Amino acid sequence: MKTPLICVSALILSCAAHADVVLAPLFRDGAVLQREKPVPVWGTADAGEKVTVTFAGQSVTTTAAADGKWRVDLPALTASAEARTLAVQGKNKLAVNDVIVGEVWLASGQSNMEWRVSNTDAGKFEMAFANNPLIRHYGTKKKVSSTPLATAEGKWERTTPETVGSFTAVGYYFAADLYRALGVPVGIINSSWGGTRIEAWMDAAAADKTKGPAFAEIHTRWDKTLADYPAAKTRYEQSVKKWEAARDAAKAAGKPFADRRPGEPARNGHQSEPSGLYNGMIAPHVPYALRGFIWYQGCSNTGRHYEYRDFQTAMITGWRQQFAQGDVPFYWAQLANYKGQGPDKLEYAFLRGAQTECLALPKTGQAVIIDIGNVTDIHPRNKSDVGRRLALVALKNDYGKTSLVDSGPIFAAAVREGSAMRVSFKPADIESPLTSPRAMTPPGFELAGADKVFYPAEAKIDGQTVVVSSDKVPEPAAVRYAWRNAPDAGLFNRDGLPACPFRSDDW
């Protein structure tokens, strides 16, 4: 009687020792694959196991490495709306259904990228009528990790009235404009989390290679945050009690109560952990083939705006290195007009300036949205124009739509002429003349003399330049435009795109 039992036990152990072929989570029913470039497909299996991937009449075979990892690269595919099956054959079989081919973009950032379609100005319309199976959204589950993860939970969803409300709004409107212009499927991979700092999204390897005190301080600050956690937790608990008391009192009095619940202090596993969100929400998607990235973040970094140029540069460089697809396009939304610490304060202005400086990197672009924010709300509801402006940048630079105007006026130079300054703009802006809704006298300009004190100035459009003057600054040395947290920005081009905020000084 013992022999059969031993045989059964051995059989069970033998079966348990063999791992099924497993695909990376992005390869799920409804997936969108990138057209016109090799498509990596990867996963895990038993070491030495033969794995064959078949799609669109093409088959590629590989052998799992000693650690069980395997990868094949499908040859470049043409765009197709046909729902086909991606088949994987190892010791077991996998079938991924309803796979289409088109354009894939990864959308990331903090709350304004995470912001859902349901909470936008046009949300009710989209949730009533949006119905396009060729625009798809992959929502990455929020995850913090101290090391790069191989997998991240999520699923692909078609655009329907029932699903669209939960999509990233900026990503969705961006995708919708691409689809209208290109007529091919578009997939958005959404990896975003509100209230997060750029340090959490940076690849640790790229950040560690970058020299400078700001990068060294990332870990110093985090170590201090962890050391301060016990005291911060006590303060947090006291704040919550006060908040709850105020909430209950308002409810008892029948009064509205809109104060936010205090946020929990940071500790290991918190979304502020350096590289924690890259590890948990970006690394698992490497090396999925994609066209590019769109990014909307920065509000949480305004307090240390002077670091942002170097941090965003390092992040872009790191992501490109990890995905290993060359200088993949990286486009971002510049921060909108918002009061921050006060409408006339400057922390948002300097952060916007740092974002603009990142345009020095190849294949980068910026959507200026200084005109469509909400001075009193850090989350403006107009996300359709943000997506549209990002789509203009992509269509012009990546899809051959060279006749499109994708940017408002961009500062080139300021030259003193007597008691005035004449501001000129980059030659490319000539294709769309300057204008203003204020009878060709755009607000938002300031002048300063050698004393470095800025005063509001009068500006007049003169052809493709703007002449700026102020009675209080008879000998101007510098000019600024829209250089406030929430400026009255009134300079546009004829295509309705706002001028990028700028300053001629480096004070």
C-alpha positions as CSV (number, residue, x, y, z in Angstrom):
1,M,0.0,0.0,0.0
2,K,2.9,2.4,0.5
3,T,4.3,2.2,-3.0
4,P,1.2,3.8,-4.8
5,L,1.2,6.6,-2.2
6,I,4.9,7.3,-2.8
7,C,4.3,7.4,-6.5
8,V,1.4,9.8,-6.2
9,S,3.5,12.1,-3.9
10,A,6.3,12.0,-6.4
11,L,4.0,12.9,-9.2
12,I,2.6,15.9,-7.3
13,L,6.0,17.2,-6.5
14,S,7.1,16.7,-10.1
15,C,4.1,18.7,-11.4
16,A,4.7,21.5,-8.8
17,A,8.3,21.8,-9.9
18,H,7.2,22.7,-13.5
19,A,6.1,26.4,-13.8
20,D,3.6,27.3,-16.4
21,V,4.6,29.8,-19.1
22,V,3.5,33.2,-17.8
23,L,3.2,36.5,-19.8
24,A,3.9,40.0,-18.5
25,P,0.7,41.6,-17.4
26,L,0.4,44.1,-20.3
27,F,-0.2,41.1,-22.6
28,R,-3.8,40.6,-21.7
29,D,-7.1,40.5,-23.7
30,G,-7.6,43.8,-25.4
31,A,-4.0,44.8,-25.6
32,V,-2.7,47.4,-28.1
33,L,0.7,46.7,-29.7
34,Q,2.9,49.4,-31.1
35,R,3.1,49.5,-34.9
36,E,6.2,50.1,-37.1
37,K,8.8,48.9,-34.6
38,P,9.9,45.5,-33.1
39,V,7.5,44.3,-30.4
40,P,9.1,42.7,-27.3
41,V,7.0,40.0,-25.7
42,W,8.3,38.5,-22.5
43,G,7.5,36.5,-19.4
44,T,8.7,33.6,-17.3
45,A,8.8,29.8,-17.6
46,D,10.9,26.9,-16.5
47,A,14.7,27.3,-17.1
48,G,15.5,25.9,-20.5
49,E,11.9,25.7,-21.6
50,K,11.2,26.3,-25.2
51,V,8.7,29.1,-25.8
52,T,7.1,30.1,-29.1
53,V,5.1,33.3,-29.6
54,T,2.8,33.6,-32.6
55,F,0.9,36.7,-33.8
56,A,-0.3,38.0,-37.2
57,G,1.1,35.0,-39.0
58,Q,4.6,35.4,-37.5
59,S,6.2,33.0,-35.0
60,V,9.3,33.5,-32.9
61,T,10.9,30.9,-30.6
62,T,13.3,31.3,-27.7
63,T,14.5,29.4,-24.6
64,A,13.9,30.5,-21.1
65,A,17.1,31.5,-19.3
66,A,18.5,30.0,-16.1
67,D,16.4,32.4,-14.0
68,G,13.2,31.5,-16.0
69,K,13.0,34.7,-17.9
70,W,12.3,34.7,-21.6
71,R,11.8,37.3,-24.3
72,V,11.1,37.4,-28.1
73,D,10.9,40.3,-30.4
74,L,8.1,40.2,-33.0
75,P,9.0,41.9,-36.3
76,A,7.5,45.3,-36.8
77,L,3.8,45.2,-37.4
78,T,1.4,47.4,-39.5
79,A,-1.5,49.1,-37.9
80,S,-4.6,46.9,-37.7
81,A,-8.0,47.2,-36.1
82,E,-8.6,43.5,-36.6
83,A,-9.0,41.7,-33.3
84,R,-6.4,38.9,-33.4
85,T,-5.0,36.3,-31.0
86,L,-1.4,36.4,-29.6
87,A,-0.6,32.7,-28.8
88,V,2.2,31.5,-26.6
89,Q,3.3,27.8,-26.6
90,G,5.5,26.3,-23.9
91,K,4.6,23.3,-21.7
92,N,1.3,25.0,-21.5
93,K,-0.6,27.2,-24.0
94,L,-1.7,30.8,-23.6
95,A,-4.1,32.8,-25.8
96,V,-4.4,36.6,-25.6
97,N,-7.5,37.7,-27.5
98,D,-8.7,40.9,-29.1
99,V,-5.2,42.2,-29.7
100,I,-4.9,45.2,-32.1
101,V,-2.0,47.2,-33.4
102,G,-1.6,51.0,-33.5
103,E,-0.1,53.7,-31.3
104,V,0.9,53.2,-27.7
105,W,1.7,56.0,-25.2
106,L,2.5,55.8,-21.5
107,A,0.9,58.5,-19.4
108,S,2.3,59.3,-16.0
109,G,2.5,62.0,-13.3
110,Q,0.5,63.1,-10.3
111,S,-3.1,64.0,-9.7
112,N,-3.7,66.1,-12.8
113,M,-2.7,63.1,-15.0
114,E,-4.6,60.7,-12.7
115,W,-7.7,62.9,-12.9
116,R,-10.5,60.9,-14.3
117,V,-12.7,61.7,-17.3
118,S,-15.8,61.6,-15.0
119,N,-14.5,64.7,-13.1
120,T,-13.8,66.9,-16.2
121,D,-15.9,69.6,-17.8
122,A,-16.8,67.3,-20.7
123,G,-17.1,64.1,-18.5
124,K,-20.9,63.8,-18.7
125,F,-20.8,64.0,-22.5
126,E,-18.1,61.4,-22.8
127,M,-19.8,59.0,-20.4
128,A,-23.0,59.3,-22.4
129,F,-21.6,59.0,-25.9
130,A,-18.0,57.7,-25.9
131,N,-17.9,54.4,-27.7
132,N,-14.8,53.5,-29.6
133,P,-13.3,50.0,-29.3
134,L,-10.1,51.2,-30.9
135,I,-9.2,53.6,-28.1
136,R,-8.0,51.6,-25.1
137,H,-6.8,52.3,-21.6
138,Y,-4.6,50.2,-19.3
139,G,-4.8,51.3,-15.7
140,T,-1.8,50.3,-13.7
141,K,-2.6,49.5,-10.1
142,K,-0.9,51.8,-7.6
143,K,2.2,50.2,-6.1
144,V,5.3,51.4,-4.3
145,S,8.4,49.2,-4.2
146,S,12.0,49.6,-2.9
147,T,13.2,47.5,-5.9
148,P,12.2,47.3,-9.5
149,L,9.3,44.9,-9.9
150,A,8.7,42.5,-12.8
151,T,5.0,42.7,-12.8
152,A,2.2,45.2,-12.1
153,E,-1.5,44.5,-12.0
154,G,-3.8,46.2,-14.4
155,K,-6.2,45.5,-17.4
156,W,-7.0,46.8,-20.8
157,E,-10.4,48.4,-21.4
158,R,-12.2,49.5,-24.5
159,T,-13.7,53.0,-24.5
160,T,-17.4,52.7,-23.7
161,P,-19.8,54.9,-21.8
162,E,-19.4,52.5,-18.9
163,T,-15.6,52.5,-18.8
164,V,-14.4,55.9,-20.0
165,G,-15.2,57.7,-16.8
166,S,-12.3,56.0,-15.0
167,F,-9.7,56.7,-17.7
168,T,-7.0,59.3,-17.2
169,A,-8.6,62.4,-18.7
170,V,-5.5,63.9,-20.2
171,G,-4.5,60.6,-21.6
172,Y,-7.9,59.9,-23.1
173,Y,-8.4,63.3,-24.8
174,F,-4.8,63.0,-26.1
175,A,-5.6,59.5,-27.5
176,A,-9.0,60.7,-29.0
177,D,-7.2,63.5,-30.9
178,L,-4.6,61.1,-32.2
179,Y,-7.3,58.7,-33.3
180,R,-9.2,61.3,-35.2
181,A,-6.1,62.5,-37.0
182,L,-4.5,59.1,-37.7
183,G,-7.4,56.7,-37.9
184,V,-5.4,53.9,-36.2
185,P,-5.9,52.2,-32.8
186,V,-4.5,54.1,-29.8
187,G,-3.6,52.6,-26.4
188,I,-2.8,54.6,-23.3
189,I,-0.9,52.9,-20.4
190,N,-1.8,55.0,-17.3
191,S,0.7,54.9,-14.5
192,S,-0.1,57.9,-12.3
193,W,-0.6,58.8,-8.6
194,G,-1.8,62.0,-7.1
195,G,0.3,64.0,-4.7
196,T,3.6,62.5,-5.8
197,R,7.0,64.0,-6.2
198,I,9.2,63.5,-9.3
199,E,11.8,61.8,-7.1
200,A,9.4,58.9,-6.7
201,W,9.2,58.4,-10.5
202,M,12.9,58.6,-11.2
203,D,14.9,55.4,-12.1
204,A,17.4,55.0,-9.2
205,A,20.2,53.9,-11.5
206,A,19.9,57.0,-13.6
207,A,19.6,59.3,-10.6
208,D,22.6,57.7,-8.9
209,K,24.7,58.3,-12.0
210,T,23.9,62.0,-12.0
211,K,26.3,64.1,-10.0
212,G,25.3,67.1,-7.9
213,P,24.2,67.9,-4.4
214,A,20.5,67.8,-5.2
215,F,20.7,64.2,-6.1
216,A,22.7,63.3,-3.0
217,E,20.1,65.2,-0.9
218,I,17.3,62.9,-2.2
219,H,18.4,60.1,0.1
220,T,19.5,62.4,2.9
221,R,16.0,64.0,3.0
222,W,14.3,60.6,2.9
223,D,16.4,59.2,5.7
224,K,15.4,62.2,7.8
225,T,11.8,61.7,6.9
226,L,12.0,58.1,8.1
227,A,13.7,59.2,11.3
228,D,11.0,61.8,12.0
229,Y,8.1,59.4,11.3
230,P,7.2,58.6,15.0
231,A,6.8,62.3,15.8
232,A,5.1,63.0,12.5
233,K,2.6,60.1,13.2
234,T,1.7,61.7,16.6
235,R,1.1,65.1,14.9
236,Y,-1.0,63.4,12.2
237,E,-3.2,61.6,14.7
238,Q,-3.8,64.8,16.6
239,S,-4.7,66.6,13.3
240,V,-7.1,63.9,12.3
241,K,-8.9,64.2,15.6
242,K,-9.3,68.0,15.1
243,W,-10.4,67.4,11.6
244,E,-13.0,64.9,12.6
245,A,-14.3,67.2,15.4
246,A,-14.6,70.1,12.9
247,R,-16.4,67.8,10.4
248,D,-18.8,66.5,13.0
249,A,-19.6,70.1,14.3
250,A,-20.3,71.3,10.8
251,K,-22.6,68.3,10.1
252,A,-24.5,68.9,13.4
253,A,-24.9,72.6,12.5
254,G,-26.0,71.7,9.0
255,K,-23.1,73.6,7.5
256,P,-20.9,72.5,4.5
257,F,-17.5,71.1,5.3
258,A,-14.9,70.9,2.5
259,D,-11.6,70.7,4.4
260,R,-9.4,67.8,3.3
261,R,-8.6,65.1,5.7
262,P,-4.9,65.4,6.8
263,G,-2.5,63.3,4.8
264,E,-0.6,60.5,6.4
265,P,3.1,61.1,7.0
266,A,5.6,59.5,4.8
267,R,7.4,56.2,5.6
268,N,8.7,53.2,3.7
269,G,6.0,52.1,1.3
270,H,4.7,55.7,1.0
271,Q,4.2,57.1,-2.5
272,S,7.0,59.7,-1.8
273,E,9.7,57.0,-1.4
274,P,12.5,57.8,-3.9
275,S,12.2,55.7,-7.0
276,G,9.3,53.8,-5.3
277,L,6.8,54.5,-8.1
278,Y,9.2,54.0,-10.9
279,N,9.9,50.5,-9.4
280,G,6.3,49.7,-8.8
281,M,4.5,51.3,-11.8
282,I,7.0,52.0,-14.6
283,A,9.7,49.2,-14.4
284,P,7.1,46.4,-14.8
285,H,6.2,47.8,-18.2
286,V,9.8,47.8,-19.5
287,P,10.5,47.0,-22.4
288,Y,6.9,47.3,-23.9
289,A,7.1,48.8,-27.3
290,L,5.6,52.3,-27.4
291,R,5.7,55.6,-29.3
292,G,6.3,57.9,-26.4
293,F,5.5,59.3,-23.0
294,I,3.2,62.1,-21.8
295,W,3.7,63.6,-18.3
296,Y,1.8,66.0,-16.1
297,Q,3.5,66.6,-12.7
298,G,5.3,69.3,-10.8
299,C,2.9,70.7,-8.2
300,S,4.4,68.7,-5.5
301,N,7.9,69.9,-6.3
302,T,7.3,73.7,-6.4
303,G,8.8,74.1,-3.0
304,R,12.2,73.0,-4.4
305,H,11.7,74.3,-8.0
306,Y,15.4,74.9,-8.4
307,E,16.0,71.1,-8.5
308,Y,13.3,70.3,-11.0
309,R,15.2,70.8,-14.3
310,D,17.9,68.4,-13.3
311,F,15.4,65.9,-11.8
312,Q,13.2,65.8,-14.9
313,T,16.2,65.6,-17.2
314,A,17.5,62.6,-15.2
315,M,14.1,61.0,-15.2
316,I,13.6,61.3,-18.9
317,T,17.1,60.0,-19.6
318,G,16.5,57.0,-17.2
319,W,13.2,56.0,-18.7
320,R,14.6,56.1,-22.2
321,Q,17.6,54.0,-21.2
322,Q,15.4,51.4,-19.5
323,F,12.9,51.1,-22.4
324,A,15.9,50.9,-24.8
325,Q,14.0,52.2,-27.8
326,G,16.2,55.3,-28.5
327,D,15.2,58.8,-27.8
328,V,11.5,58.0,-27.3
329,P,9.4,61.2,-27.5
330,F,8.6,62.7,-24.1
331,Y,6.0,65.5,-23.9
332,W,4.6,67.2,-20.8
333,A,2.0,69.7,-19.7
334,Q,3.5,72.8,-18.1
335,L,1.9,73.7,-14.8
336,A,-1.4,75.7,-15.2
337,N,-2.1,79.0,-13.6
338,Y,-2.8,78.4,-9.9
339,K,-2.4,80.6,-6.8
340,G,-0.2,78.3,-4.8
341,Q,1.1,80.3,-1.9
342,G,-0.5,83.4,-3.5
343,P,-1.4,84.6,-7.1
344,D,1.5,86.9,-7.1
345,K,4.0,84.5,-5.6
346,L,6.6,82.9,-7.8
347,E,7.2,79.2,-6.9
348,Y,4.9,78.0,-9.7
349,A,6.6,80.4,-12.1
350,F,10.0,79.1,-11.4
351,L,8.8,75.5,-11.7
352,R,7.4,76.3,-15.2
353,G,10.7,77.8,-16.1
354,A,12.5,74.6,-15.1
355,Q,10.1,72.6,-17.2
356,T,10.8,74.8,-20.2
357,E,14.6,74.4,-19.7
358,C,14.1,70.6,-20.2
359,L,13.2,71.3,-23.8
360,A,17.0,71.3,-24.4
361,L,16.7,67.5,-24.4
362,P,16.1,65.9,-27.9
363,K,12.6,64.9,-28.8
364,T,10.9,66.7,-26.0
365,G,7.9,69.0,-26.1
366,Q,5.7,71.0,-23.9
367,A,2.0,72.0,-23.8
368,V,1.6,75.4,-22.3
369,I,-1.7,75.7,-20.3
370,I,-1.2,79.0,-18.5
371,D,-4.6,80.2,-19.8
372,I,-6.9,77.2,-18.8
373,G,-6.2,76.6,-15.1
374,N,-8.2,77.6,-12.1
375,V,-6.6,80.1,-9.8
376,T,-8.4,78.6,-6.8
377,D,-8.3,74.9,-7.7
378,I,-5.1,72.9,-8.3
379,H,-7.2,70.5,-10.4
380,P,-8.7,72.4,-13.3
381,R,-11.6,70.6,-14.9
382,N,-10.6,71.5,-18.4
383,K,-8.5,68.4,-19.4
384,S,-9.7,68.2,-23.0
385,D,-7.5,71.2,-24.0
386,V,-4.5,69.7,-22.2
387,G,-4.9,66.5,-24.1
388,R,-5.5,68.4,-27.4
389,R,-2.4,70.5,-27.0
390,L,-0.2,67.5,-26.2
391,A,-1.7,65.8,-29.2
392,L,-0.7,68.7,-31.4
393,V,2.9,68.3,-30.3
394,A,2.9,64.6,-31.1
395,L,1.1,65.0,-34.4
396,K,3.5,67.6,-35.7
397,N,6.7,66.0,-34.5
398,D,6.0,62.3,-34.7
399,Y,3.3,61.8,-37.3
400,G,4.3,64.1,-40.2
401,K,1.5,66.7,-39.6
402,T,4.1,69.5,-40.2
403,S,1.5,72.1,-41.2
404,L,0.0,72.1,-37.7
405,V,0.9,74.9,-35.2
406,D,1.8,73.1,-32.0
407,S,3.0,75.9,-29.8
408,G,2.3,79.5,-28.8
409,P,4.9,82.2,-29.0
410,I,8.3,81.2,-27.4
411,F,10.7,83.8,-26.2
412,A,13.8,84.4,-28.3
413,A,15.4,87.8,-27.2
414,A,14.7,91.1,-25.5
415,V,16.5,94.2,-26.7
416,R,16.4,97.6,-25.0
417,E,15.1,100.5,-27.1
418,G,15.4,103.7,-25.1
419,S,13.0,103.4,-22.2
420,A,11.3,100.2,-23.6
421,M,12.2,96.6,-24.3
422,R,11.4,94.9,-27.6
423,V,10.7,91.2,-27.2
424,S,11.1,88.9,-30.2
425,F,10.1,85.3,-30.5
426,K,11.5,82.2,-32.2
427,P,11.2,82.1,-36.0
428,A,8.9,79.1,-36.1
429,D,6.3,81.3,-34.4
430,I,6.0,83.5,-37.5
431,E,3.6,81.0,-39.1
432,S,1.0,82.0,-36.6
433,P,1.0,85.8,-35.9
434,L,0.8,87.3,-32.4
435,T,-2.5,88.4,-31.0
436,S,-4.3,89.2,-27.8
437,P,-7.9,89.3,-26.6
438,R,-7.0,92.7,-25.1
439,A,-6.9,94.8,-28.4
440,M,-3.3,93.9,-29.1
441,T,-2.1,95.1,-25.7
442,P,-1.5,91.8,-23.8
443,P,-1.3,91.9,-20.0
444,G,1.1,89.9,-18.0
445,F,4.4,91.8,-18.7
446,E,6.7,93.2,-16.1
447,L,9.9,95.3,-16.3
448,A,12.8,95.8,-13.9
449,G,15.8,98.1,-13.9
450,A,19.2,97.5,-12.3
451,D,17.5,97.4,-8.9
452,K,15.9,94.1,-9.9
453,V,12.5,95.3,-8.7
454,F,9.7,94.3,-11.2
455,Y,6.7,96.6,-12.0
456,P,3.7,95.9,-14.2
457,A,4.3,97.1,-17.7
458,E,2.3,98.1,-20.7
459,A,2.8,95.9,-23.8
460,K,1.9,96.5,-27.4
461,I,2.1,94.0,-30.2
462,D,4.2,95.4,-33.1
463,G,4.2,92.9,-35.9
464,Q,6.0,89.8,-34.6
465,T,7.4,91.5,-31.6
466,V,6.1,93.1,-28.4
467,V,7.2,96.5,-27.1
468,V,7.1,96.7,-23.3
469,S,7.4,99.9,-21.3
470,S,6.7,101.3,-17.8
471,D,6.8,104.8,-16.4
472,K,8.3,103.3,-13.2
473,V,11.2,101.7,-15.1
474,P,12.9,104.4,-17.3
475,E,16.0,102.3,-17.9
476,P,14.8,98.7,-18.2
477,A,17.2,95.8,-17.8
478,A,14.9,92.8,-17.8
479,V,11.5,91.8,-18.9
480,R,9.2,89.0,-17.7
481,Y,6.0,87.6,-19.0
482,A,3.4,85.6,-17.0
483,W,6.0,85.1,-14.3
484,R,3.7,84.7,-11.4
485,N,1.8,81.7,-9.9
486,A,-1.5,82.9,-11.4
487,P,-0.7,85.6,-13.9
488,D,-3.0,87.5,-16.2
489,A,-1.5,86.0,-19.3
490,G,-2.8,87.6,-22.5
491,L,-0.4,86.9,-25.3
492,F,-1.4,84.2,-27.9
493,N,-0.9,83.3,-31.5
494,R,-3.7,83.3,-34.1
495,D,-4.2,79.6,-33.5
496,G,-5.3,80.3,-30.0
497,L,-2.2,78.9,-28.3
498,P,-0.8,80.9,-25.3
499,A,2.7,82.3,-25.2
500,C,5.1,80.3,-23.0
501,P,5.9,82.2,-19.7
502,F,9.4,83.6,-19.8
503,R,12.0,85.9,-18.2
504,S,15.0,87.6,-19.8
505,D,16.9,87.7,-16.5
506,D,18.5,85.0,-14.4
507,W,18.1,86.8,-11.1
